[in-house]
Amino acid sequence: MKNINTKWLYLIILSIIWGSSFILIKKSLLGLTPFQIGSLRNVLTGGILLIFGYSSLKQIKKPQWKWIAISGFLGSFFPAFLFAIAETEIDSAVTSILNSLVPLNTVLMGVAVFKITSTRRQVFGIIVGFIGTAILILKGSEINPNQNYLYAGFIIISTLMYAANVNIIKRYLQDVKPLTIAAGNYVFIIVPALIVLLFTDFFSASTFNSETIWTAILCVIILSVFGTALAKVLFNKLIQISSPVFATSVTYLMPIVAVIWGLLDGEAFTPMQGIATLIILTGVYISNTRKT
């Protein structure tokens, strides 16, 4: 009973943290470029996690280091850039809804890569989910003709990466502590992120002449501390005390938080997009519940 209550608590906390991340990325883009946001976010997060988790790295076994590295790049490094790039063209609320494809892709990834047998119910759920995604993208392009909805592809690529990361942690890193996994990830991430940051002209005078730069940096700091460092540890723990399906179901709740933030910030959200959202979540639910 205690474990059940704990996993639900983690799920709710993560949905609030990650659901708020999309509006923070949007506000960060007012003063920084997508590559500055992604690299700065990775550098700050890496610094935090290595300070608190460096001493535990010796617990990682030699064969596990390759999975730690792959997990880091798929679960943190690349998505930090891809989400920022996507939000240069797509509203934060729509981005969060597309992110709810993670559980569907977790099932697909399990079948394609990890050889986990799928059921007809799961296949049907995946089809329903993609129908909802198509409607969401098409309707979004209609009400926002100035936005390039091809950028939704960056989010879909990220959800595939997240799905792979979840399966890797569950299958190969189950016995490694969540903080140790997170810190180990950034052993590989922090240097490439710093190199990217140096090439983005972040440290130039022109960057800091912007009136919105400090607000943008504050948003990235909040993203790094809560949206990545803390959330990554909590999510790794959630994967270990539950299942990949339950852990990725955090994406069911994130859109609720993100849509509220988006509406408060003046983003357009039509009833048809709401229906598309429900179709996506229905597909996710169908593919991740067993027939009783």
Solvent accessible surface area in square Angstrom, and as a share of the most:
residue,aa,sasa,rsa
1,M,169,0.75
2,K,167,0.71
3,N,77,0.40
4,I,85,0.43
5,N,87,0.45
6,T,37,0.21
7,K,42,0.18
8,W,124,0.44
9,L,99,0.49
10,Y,42,0.16
11,L,4,0.02
12,I,87,0.44
13,I,60,0.31
14,L,0,0.00
15,S,5,0.03
16,I,96,0.49
17,I,27,0.14
18,W,49,0.17
19,G,0,0.00
20,S,21,0.14
21,S,7,0.05
22,F,7,0.03
23,I,15,0.07
24,L,32,0.16
25,I,4,0.02
26,K,52,0.22
27,K,62,0.26
28,S,0,0.00
29,L,38,0.19
30,L,114,0.57
31,G,17,0.17
32,L,8,0.04
33,T,67,0.39
34,P,26,0.16
35,F,104,0.43
36,Q,9,0.04
37,I,0,0.00
38,G,0,0.00
39,S,0,0.00
40,L,15,0.07
41,R,28,0.10
42,N,2,0.01
43,V,28,0.16
44,L,58,0.29
45,T,0,0.00
46,G,0,0.00
47,G,27,0.26
48,I,47,0.24
49,L,5,0.03
50,L,36,0.18
51,I,137,0.70
52,F,146,0.61
53,G,0,0.00
54,Y,149,0.57
55,S,82,0.53
56,S,18,0.12
57,L,18,0.09
58,K,167,0.71
59,Q,90,0.40
60,I,11,0.06
61,K,122,0.52
62,K,181,0.77
63,P,99,0.62
64,Q,18,0.08
65,W,69,0.24
66,K,122,0.52
67,W,55,0.19
68,I,0,0.00
69,A,18,0.14
70,I,69,0.35
71,S,0,0.00
72,G,0,0.00
73,F,54,0.22
74,L,41,0.20
75,G,13,0.12
76,S,11,0.07
77,F,16,0.07
78,F,85,0.36
79,P,2,0.01
80,A,6,0.04
81,F,15,0.06
82,L,24,0.12
83,F,9,0.04
84,A,0,0.00
85,I,30,0.15
86,A,0,0.00
87,E,14,0.06
88,T,65,0.38
89,E,50,0.22
90,I,5,0.02
91,D,18,0.09
92,S,1,0.01
93,A,4,0.03
94,V,1,0.00
95,T,0,0.00
96,S,0,0.00
97,I,0,0.00
98,L,0,0.00
99,N,6,0.03
100,S,0,0.00
101,L,1,0.00
102,V,6,0.03
103,P,0,0.00
104,L,0,0.00
105,N,3,0.01
106,T,7,0.04
107,V,14,0.08
108,L,63,0.31
109,M,28,0.12
110,G,3,0.03
111,V,58,0.33
112,A,70,0.54
113,V,86,0.49
114,F,22,0.09
115,K,162,0.69
116,I,98,0.50
117,T,122,0.71
118,S,36,0.23
119,T,77,0.45
120,R,223,0.81
121,R,83,0.30
122,Q,41,0.18
123,V,71,0.41
124,F,116,0.48
125,G,0,0.00
126,I,15,0.08
127,I,93,0.47
128,V,24,0.14
129,G,0,0.00
130,F,80,0.33
131,I,90,0.46
132,G,0,0.00
133,T,6,0.04
134,A,49,0.38
135,I,40,0.20
136,L,0,0.00
137,I,37,0.19
138,L,113,0.56
139,K,60,0.25
140,G,0,0.00
141,S,42,0.27
142,E,112,0.50
143,I,62,0.31
144,N,18,0.09
145,P,114,0.72
146,N,130,0.67
147,Q,36,0.16
148,N,59,0.30
149,Y,15,0.06
150,L,153,0.76
151,Y,60,0.23
152,A,2,0.02
153,G,28,0.27
154,F,64,0.27
155,I,0,0.00
156,I,50,0.26
157,I,79,0.40
158,S,0,0.00
159,T,0,0.00
160,L,71,0.35
161,M,37,0.16
162,Y,56,0.21
163,A,0,0.00
164,A,13,0.10
165,N,7,0.04
166,V,1,0.00
167,N,9,0.05
168,I,8,0.04
169,I,1,0.00
170,K,57,0.24
171,R,141,0.51
172,Y,69,0.26
173,L,0,0.00
174,Q,77,0.34
175,D,97,0.50
176,V,9,0.05
177,K,122,0.52
178,P,19,0.12
179,L,59,0.29
180,T,1,0.00
181,I,0,0.00
182,A,0,0.00
183,A,0,0.00
184,G,0,0.00
185,N,0,0.00
186,Y,0,0.00
187,V,61,0.35
188,F,69,0.29
189,I,0,0.00
190,I,38,0.19
191,V,88,0.51
192,P,42,0.26
193,A,0,0.00
194,L,76,0.38
195,I,88,0.44
196,V,44,0.25
197,L,3,0.02
198,L,104,0.52
199,F,172,0.71
200,T,26,0.15
201,D,96,0.50
202,F,14,0.06
203,F,127,0.53
204,S,38,0.25
205,A,78,0.60
206,S,83,0.54
207,T,18,0.11
208,F,71,0.30
209,N,118,0.61
210,S,41,0.27
211,E,176,0.79
212,T,54,0.31
213,I,1,0.00
214,W,164,0.57
215,T,80,0.46
216,A,0,0.00
217,I,19,0.10
218,L,101,0.50
219,C,11,0.07
220,V,0,0.00
221,I,73,0.37
222,I,62,0.32
223,L,0,0.00
224,S,1,0.00
225,V,52,0.30
226,F,100,0.42
227,G,4,0.04
228,T,15,0.09
229,A,4,0.03
230,L,76,0.38
231,A,0,0.00
232,K,16,0.07
233,V,32,0.19
234,L,28,0.14
235,F,22,0.09
236,N,1,0.01
237,K,74,0.31
238,L,0,0.00
239,I,0,0.00
240,Q,28,0.12
241,I,34,0.17
242,S,20,0.13
243,S,46,0.30
244,P,25,0.16
245,V,49,0.28
246,F,33,0.14
247,A,0,0.00
248,T,1,0.01
249,S,11,0.07
250,V,2,0.01
251,T,6,0.03
252,Y,52,0.20
253,L,58,0.29
254,M,6,0.03
255,P,3,0.02
256,I,102,0.52
257,V,31,0.18
258,A,2,0.01
259,V,23,0.13
260,I,95,0.48
261,W,110,0.39
262,G,0,0.00
263,L,96,0.48
264,L,135,0.67
265,D,51,0.26
266,G,67,0.64
267,E,16,0.07
268,A,51,0.40
269,F,55,0.23
270,T,36,0.21
271,P,116,0.73
272,M,73,0.33
273,Q,0,0.00
274,G,22,0.21
275,I,86,0.44
276,A,0,0.00
277,T,15,0.09
278,L,117,0.58
279,I,44,0.22
280,I,0,0.00
281,L,39,0.19
282,T,64,0.37
283,G,0,0.00
284,V,0,0.00
285,Y,128,0.49
286,I,28,0.14
287,S,1,0.00
288,N,25,0.13
289,T,40,0.23
290,R,221,0.81
291,K,168,0.71
292,T,171,0.99
